[in-house]
Amino acid sequence: MNVSFERVVIAGVGLIGGSFAAALRQAAVARHLVGVGRSRASLDEALALGLIDEVQTDWAAALKGADLVLLAMPVGQMATVMAAMAPHLEAQTLVTDAGSTKADVIDAIYTHLGVHIARFVPAHPIAGAEKSGPAAASATLFQDRKVVLTPLPENAPDAIDRVRAAWVACGAQMFQMSPQEHDRVFAAVSHLPHLLAFGLVHDLAARANAEQLFKYAASGFRDFTRIAGSHPEMWRDICVANRQALLAELDAYLAQLAWLRALLLQGDGQELEKLFSEASAARNKWANSQ
């Protein structure tokens, strides 16, 4: 489906929002890009970098004539932003988001958007990085990356098609699932790994010999903890919003750790190697399929 937009509004012009703007511009499917956000410095930086064409601090002015809006702020801000923009949304305006959790975002949609629900198609681009801000944005961030749509029953078919086409124009591979399934899946493969990485680094940094520990940390530690350099506010909001699914995954992982501890306590090298071999095979199978 070919798609074009006259006026696209990006709320949150950091890594994800800025990259969405850059990708739409590179694909020549957006004529005019407007940035909205709580930080004037970030908006001015995005403007200077050419990610957007206009900065707006007023929702009425930003949304006048808008074809598409992307909400790319931390999920904890979604409800407040939806409430502010709802009175100014026009009948033709499509809205999507880039939130890493979906149940809470959808609750906010039903609470605040009223007659505009049919035009809001929730989405989640699987394309994060540990860097943030407009300077981290890239027109190729979504190239060959997965974007998951979690449409609402009320969504108009043409709204789903146009939002999907916008992400495809950014180079994304499109998938679809229910919000509940989305939150369960990403609690396991995204939210839990981030929680573990933050926890390990925080634990080591608080130790009396932290300087010595970090001095000798090498590539394995760097690989495992890379995501602990991610945006703290964003990950705070994700973990709180998806805490029930995340708690279930954390409990399952604690059981795995208890099993590993028992094997170490027993000095059971045979069982440890069996577990390591199974994990290694599963990880390599996944990595080779990417």
C-alpha angles and dihedrals in degrees: 000000000000112000137184134178128200097198125019122184119205115197104198113021099201128112097315101031093042092048091049089053093046093048094049090049092049090050089050093230098119121061101186126021122199125194124210126177149128095259115070089190092059092046092050090048091051090050092049090049091053094243092124136022099213141025119217130183095178119076094207091057094040095052098043105120093354117161097186137016126194118199104207103161125111110291092245089069097048098093094049092048093047091051090051096047100039097084091054102045114117124220094253097046117115119206130197134164140212099217119149090217124050113186093065093044091051091049088055091049092055091044099049113019105059111169091014094066092098090061098048112090112183118222142172122205110208093214110103127147136189091251122081141186133059093294089063093056119115133184088222098050093106097039107131090348124130122256117189120208118202101188123198122235088243095054115120111235092236090053091055091046094051095046090048090049091051091056091043088054086058089057098257130150109231128226134167135208141147119279091244094052090045093055093047093049096047093045086064104040103029116013097045094049090051091049091050094047093049090046095051095048091046091051094050094043091055094055122103091239095045093126091055093046094052091044091063098036110116141178097311091056091043092052094046095046101036092108091055085078090067127116106292097206093049092050093044089057094045094050094047094044094050097033097128094056090038092052090053091052092045091052091051090050092048088055089052090050090050089054091049090049091052091051091050092047089053093043087232101168093167094059092042091054091047090052092045091049093051091047092046092051092049093047094048092047089054094044093049091052094058 
